[in-house]
């Protein structure tokens, strides 16, 4: 898959549309064809449509075609592939499973937008501060002070320049690390519980459903929440309650907790990004913009005596 197709792949929109079409009663094979036609640049949808026409497992085709996608898109397609495989093997309705996938993907996209908003101010400030040394050196040159020559030729200027550049690099790396840490960490929380609920709704035995879901989670590199699933099974057995409802409720709770954690990290990013700005970027500005100008002024003043 080339980069253009990878960037064009939008699993959140595709899964949402697929769930809507299935909920309206459109056959699954027709859904894949319509989605592939509406997004001809998406190689994953094209692979799913081709597999559906041949009668091959669609889940495997999705997994293979999404191997070159970003981690977030790859996990989203993996969850979709697992849901398709479990629903097909259990004979259960697929639209409910895809609605769960779509809901989580929308939550991840919302968190991504919050992170982008949190980063907008500090990032613009960093860019402005990084441009100020050039403007300062040009301004001092216009005024007759050789700030650039001081930055390159004067020993103190070279020390200030090297230190300033190192601080800029450190600030950029620090900010990038903080941004990565704010990204959603669990892209498919509680999804294995939803898959077990889907398998059970298809009429399969509990043990067989759990075993099938665990195999699909391993095949698609998705987390299998064994403890939560077993806890729901024990509670349903003691209470005589439908296990599918308990599994879906527990999965919704896990998604809510993880979503709240994601939003908290995104909200805190706007504050934590001020640390590299204050510790690295602003001192770098002083060293690259102010110090050479002051040294040039002092050198010019001393040369006049």
N, C-alpha and C positions, 0 to 999 in steps of 0.2 A: 504494500500500500504506500503510495507516495505521500509527501507531506500535504499536498493540496487536498487529497481525499481524506486524510486524517483530520485536517482542520475542519472539513465540511461535515464530518460525522457528528451528529447531534443525537445521542441516545435518549436524552430526556424528551425531546420532541417526538422522536420516533416511537418510543414506548407509550407515551401519552396518546398519540394517534392510534396506535395499535389497540390499546385498551378500549378506546372509544369506539372504534370500528367493530371490535369483537362484541362489545356490549350492545351494539345496534343489530347484532345478528349476522354480520358479514362473515363468510367462511374465512378460515385462517389463511388458506392458500391465496385467496383473493386479496386479503389484507396485505400480505407480503408483496404481491405484485403491484398493488396501488401505491404502497409506500416506496418501493423501489423506483416506480415511474415518477413519483413526485420529488424524489431526491436522487437523480441519476448519478450525481457525483459521490454518493455515499457507497463505498465498497462493501460495507457490512450488510446493508440492506440488499444490495445486489447479490451477495453470496447467500443470504437467507432466502431470497426469492428463487434463486437457481436451485438450491437444495430442496425447497418445497415442491418445485416443478418435477424434480427427479424422484421425489419420494424419499430422499435421504434425511437423516436427522438434522433438523434446522439448528438445534442448539450447538452441535459440533461445528457447523458451518459458521455460525456467529463467532464462536470462540476462536477459530482459525483466522477468520478475516479481521478480527479486532486485535490480533497479537501485536501489531505495530502502533496501536493507538497509545495515547497518554494513559497514565495509571488510572486516573479518574474515569475516563471513557472506557478503558478496558474492564474495570470493575463493574461499571454500569452494564456493559454488554454481557459480562459474565453472569450477573444476576438475572438478566433477561433470558440468557441461554438456559440457566438452571431452572427458571420458572417454566419455560417452554418444555424442557425435558420432563420435569416432574408432572406437569399437567397432562402431557401426552401419555406418559406411562401409566398414570393413575386414572385417566379418563375423566379428569376434573375440568371445570371451566377455567380458562386461562385468563379471562379479563380481570378477575379479582386479584390474581397474583400480579399482573402487570400494573394494576392501579397502585399496588403497594410500592412496586419499583418506581413508578412515576412520581409518587409522593416523595420518596426519599431523594430522588434526583432533583426535584424542584427545591427541596430543602437545601441540598448541597449547592445548587446554583445561587440561591438566595444568600447563603453564607459567603460564597465567592464574591457576590456584589457588595456585601457588607465589608469584606476585607479590602476590596478595591476602593471603597469610599474612605475607609480608615487610612489607607495608604496615600490617598490623593494629596492631602495637605503636606505631610512630611516629605513625600517624594518631590513635590513641586519646590518646596523649600530647599531640599538638597540640590536640585538642579540649578536653582537660582544662586545658591551659595557657591557651587562649583564654577559657575560662569563669572562670578564677581572677580576672582583673581585676574582673569584675562582683561576684563574691563578696567580694573585698577591699574594694571601694568600699562595698558594703552593710554589711560588718562595721565599717569605720571610721565610717560614718554612725551606726550603732547605738551606738558608743562615744563619739559626740559630736564627731567630727572630720569636717569638710566636705570629704572627698576629692573628691567629684564637683564641688563648687563650685571647688575648687582646680584640678582638671583643665580646667575650662571657663573660669574667670575669671582665674586667675593666669597671667601671661605664661610663666613657666617650666613651669607645668602644661600650657598649650596646646602648647608645644614638645614636651614629653614625650609628650602624647597623639597629636599628629600623627605624630611619629617612630615611636611604637609601632604605630600603625595601618598606616603604610607598611611597617614591618618585617613585620607579620602578612601583608599582601597579598603582599609579596615572598617570604616563606616559603611561602605557599600556591602561588604560581605556580612557584616553584623545585621544590617537591615534585611538582607535577603534571607538570612537564617531565621530571623524573627517572623518574616512573612511565611516561610515554609512551616514553621511550628504552629502558625495560626490556621493552617489549612485543615479541613476535616480529616480526622485520623481514621475513623471507622466509616467506610463508604457503604457498608451493607449491614448495619446493626439489626439484630433480631430477625434477619431475613430467613434464616433456617427454620425458625418457628413458623413463619408464614408458609414455607414450603411444606412442612409437615402437615399443617392445617389443610393445605390444598390436597395433599395426597390422601388424607383421611376423608375429605369431602368426596373424593372419587370412589369411596367404598372400600379402600384397601385396609388391611389389618395394621394395627399400630406398629408392631415390630417391623413389618415389611416397609411401612411408610418411613419410619425413622432410618432404616438401613438404606433405603433408596435415596433419601435426602442427603444422608451423610456421604454417600458415594458421589452424588452430584456436586456437593460442596467441595469435596476433595478434587474432583475433576476440573472444576472451574475456579479453584483457589479462593473459595469463600469460607468465612468462619462458620463453624458448626457449634451452636450454643447448646452443648450437651447437657450441662447442669440445669439450665433454664427449661429445656424440653422435658427432662426427667422430672423436674419439680412439678411442671404442669400436668404431666401424666399421672403422678402420684396423687395430686390434689383432685383431678377429675375422677380417679378410681375411688377415692374415699368419699367424695361428695356425690358421685353418680351424675356428674354434670357433663355436658358435651365438651369433649377435649378440644375441638376445633376453636370454639369460642374462647376458651382459656388461653390457647396458644396465640390467637390473634390479639387478645387484650395484653398479654405479656409482651408481644412484639411491639405493639403500639407504645407501651410504657418505655421499653428500651430505646425506641426511636426518639421519643420525646426527651428522655434524659440526654442522649447523645446529641440531639439537636440543640438543646440548651447549652451544653458544653461548647459546641461549635460556635454558637452566637456569642458566648462569653469571651472566648478567645479572640473572636473577630473584633468585639468592642474594645478589648484591652489593647489591641494592636496599635490603635491610634495613639495611645499613651506610651507604650513601650518603644515605639519608633522614635520618640523624642530622645531616648538615651544615646543611640549612635549619633543623632544630630547634635546634641550638646557636648558629648564626650569626644567625638572625632571630627565631624564636619565643620563645626564652628571654629575649633582651634586650627584646623587645616586652612580655613579661610584667613585667619589671622596670620598664619605663617606664610601663605602664598600671596596674599594681597597686601596686607598692612606692613608686615616686617620688611619686605624688599623696598617698599616705598619709603619707609622711615630710614632704612640704611642708605638709600640713594640720596635722600635729602641731607642726611648727616654728612655723607661723603662729599656732596656738592658744596655744602656750607663750609666744611673744613678746607676744601680745595681753594675756597675764595680767600682764605687768610694767608 
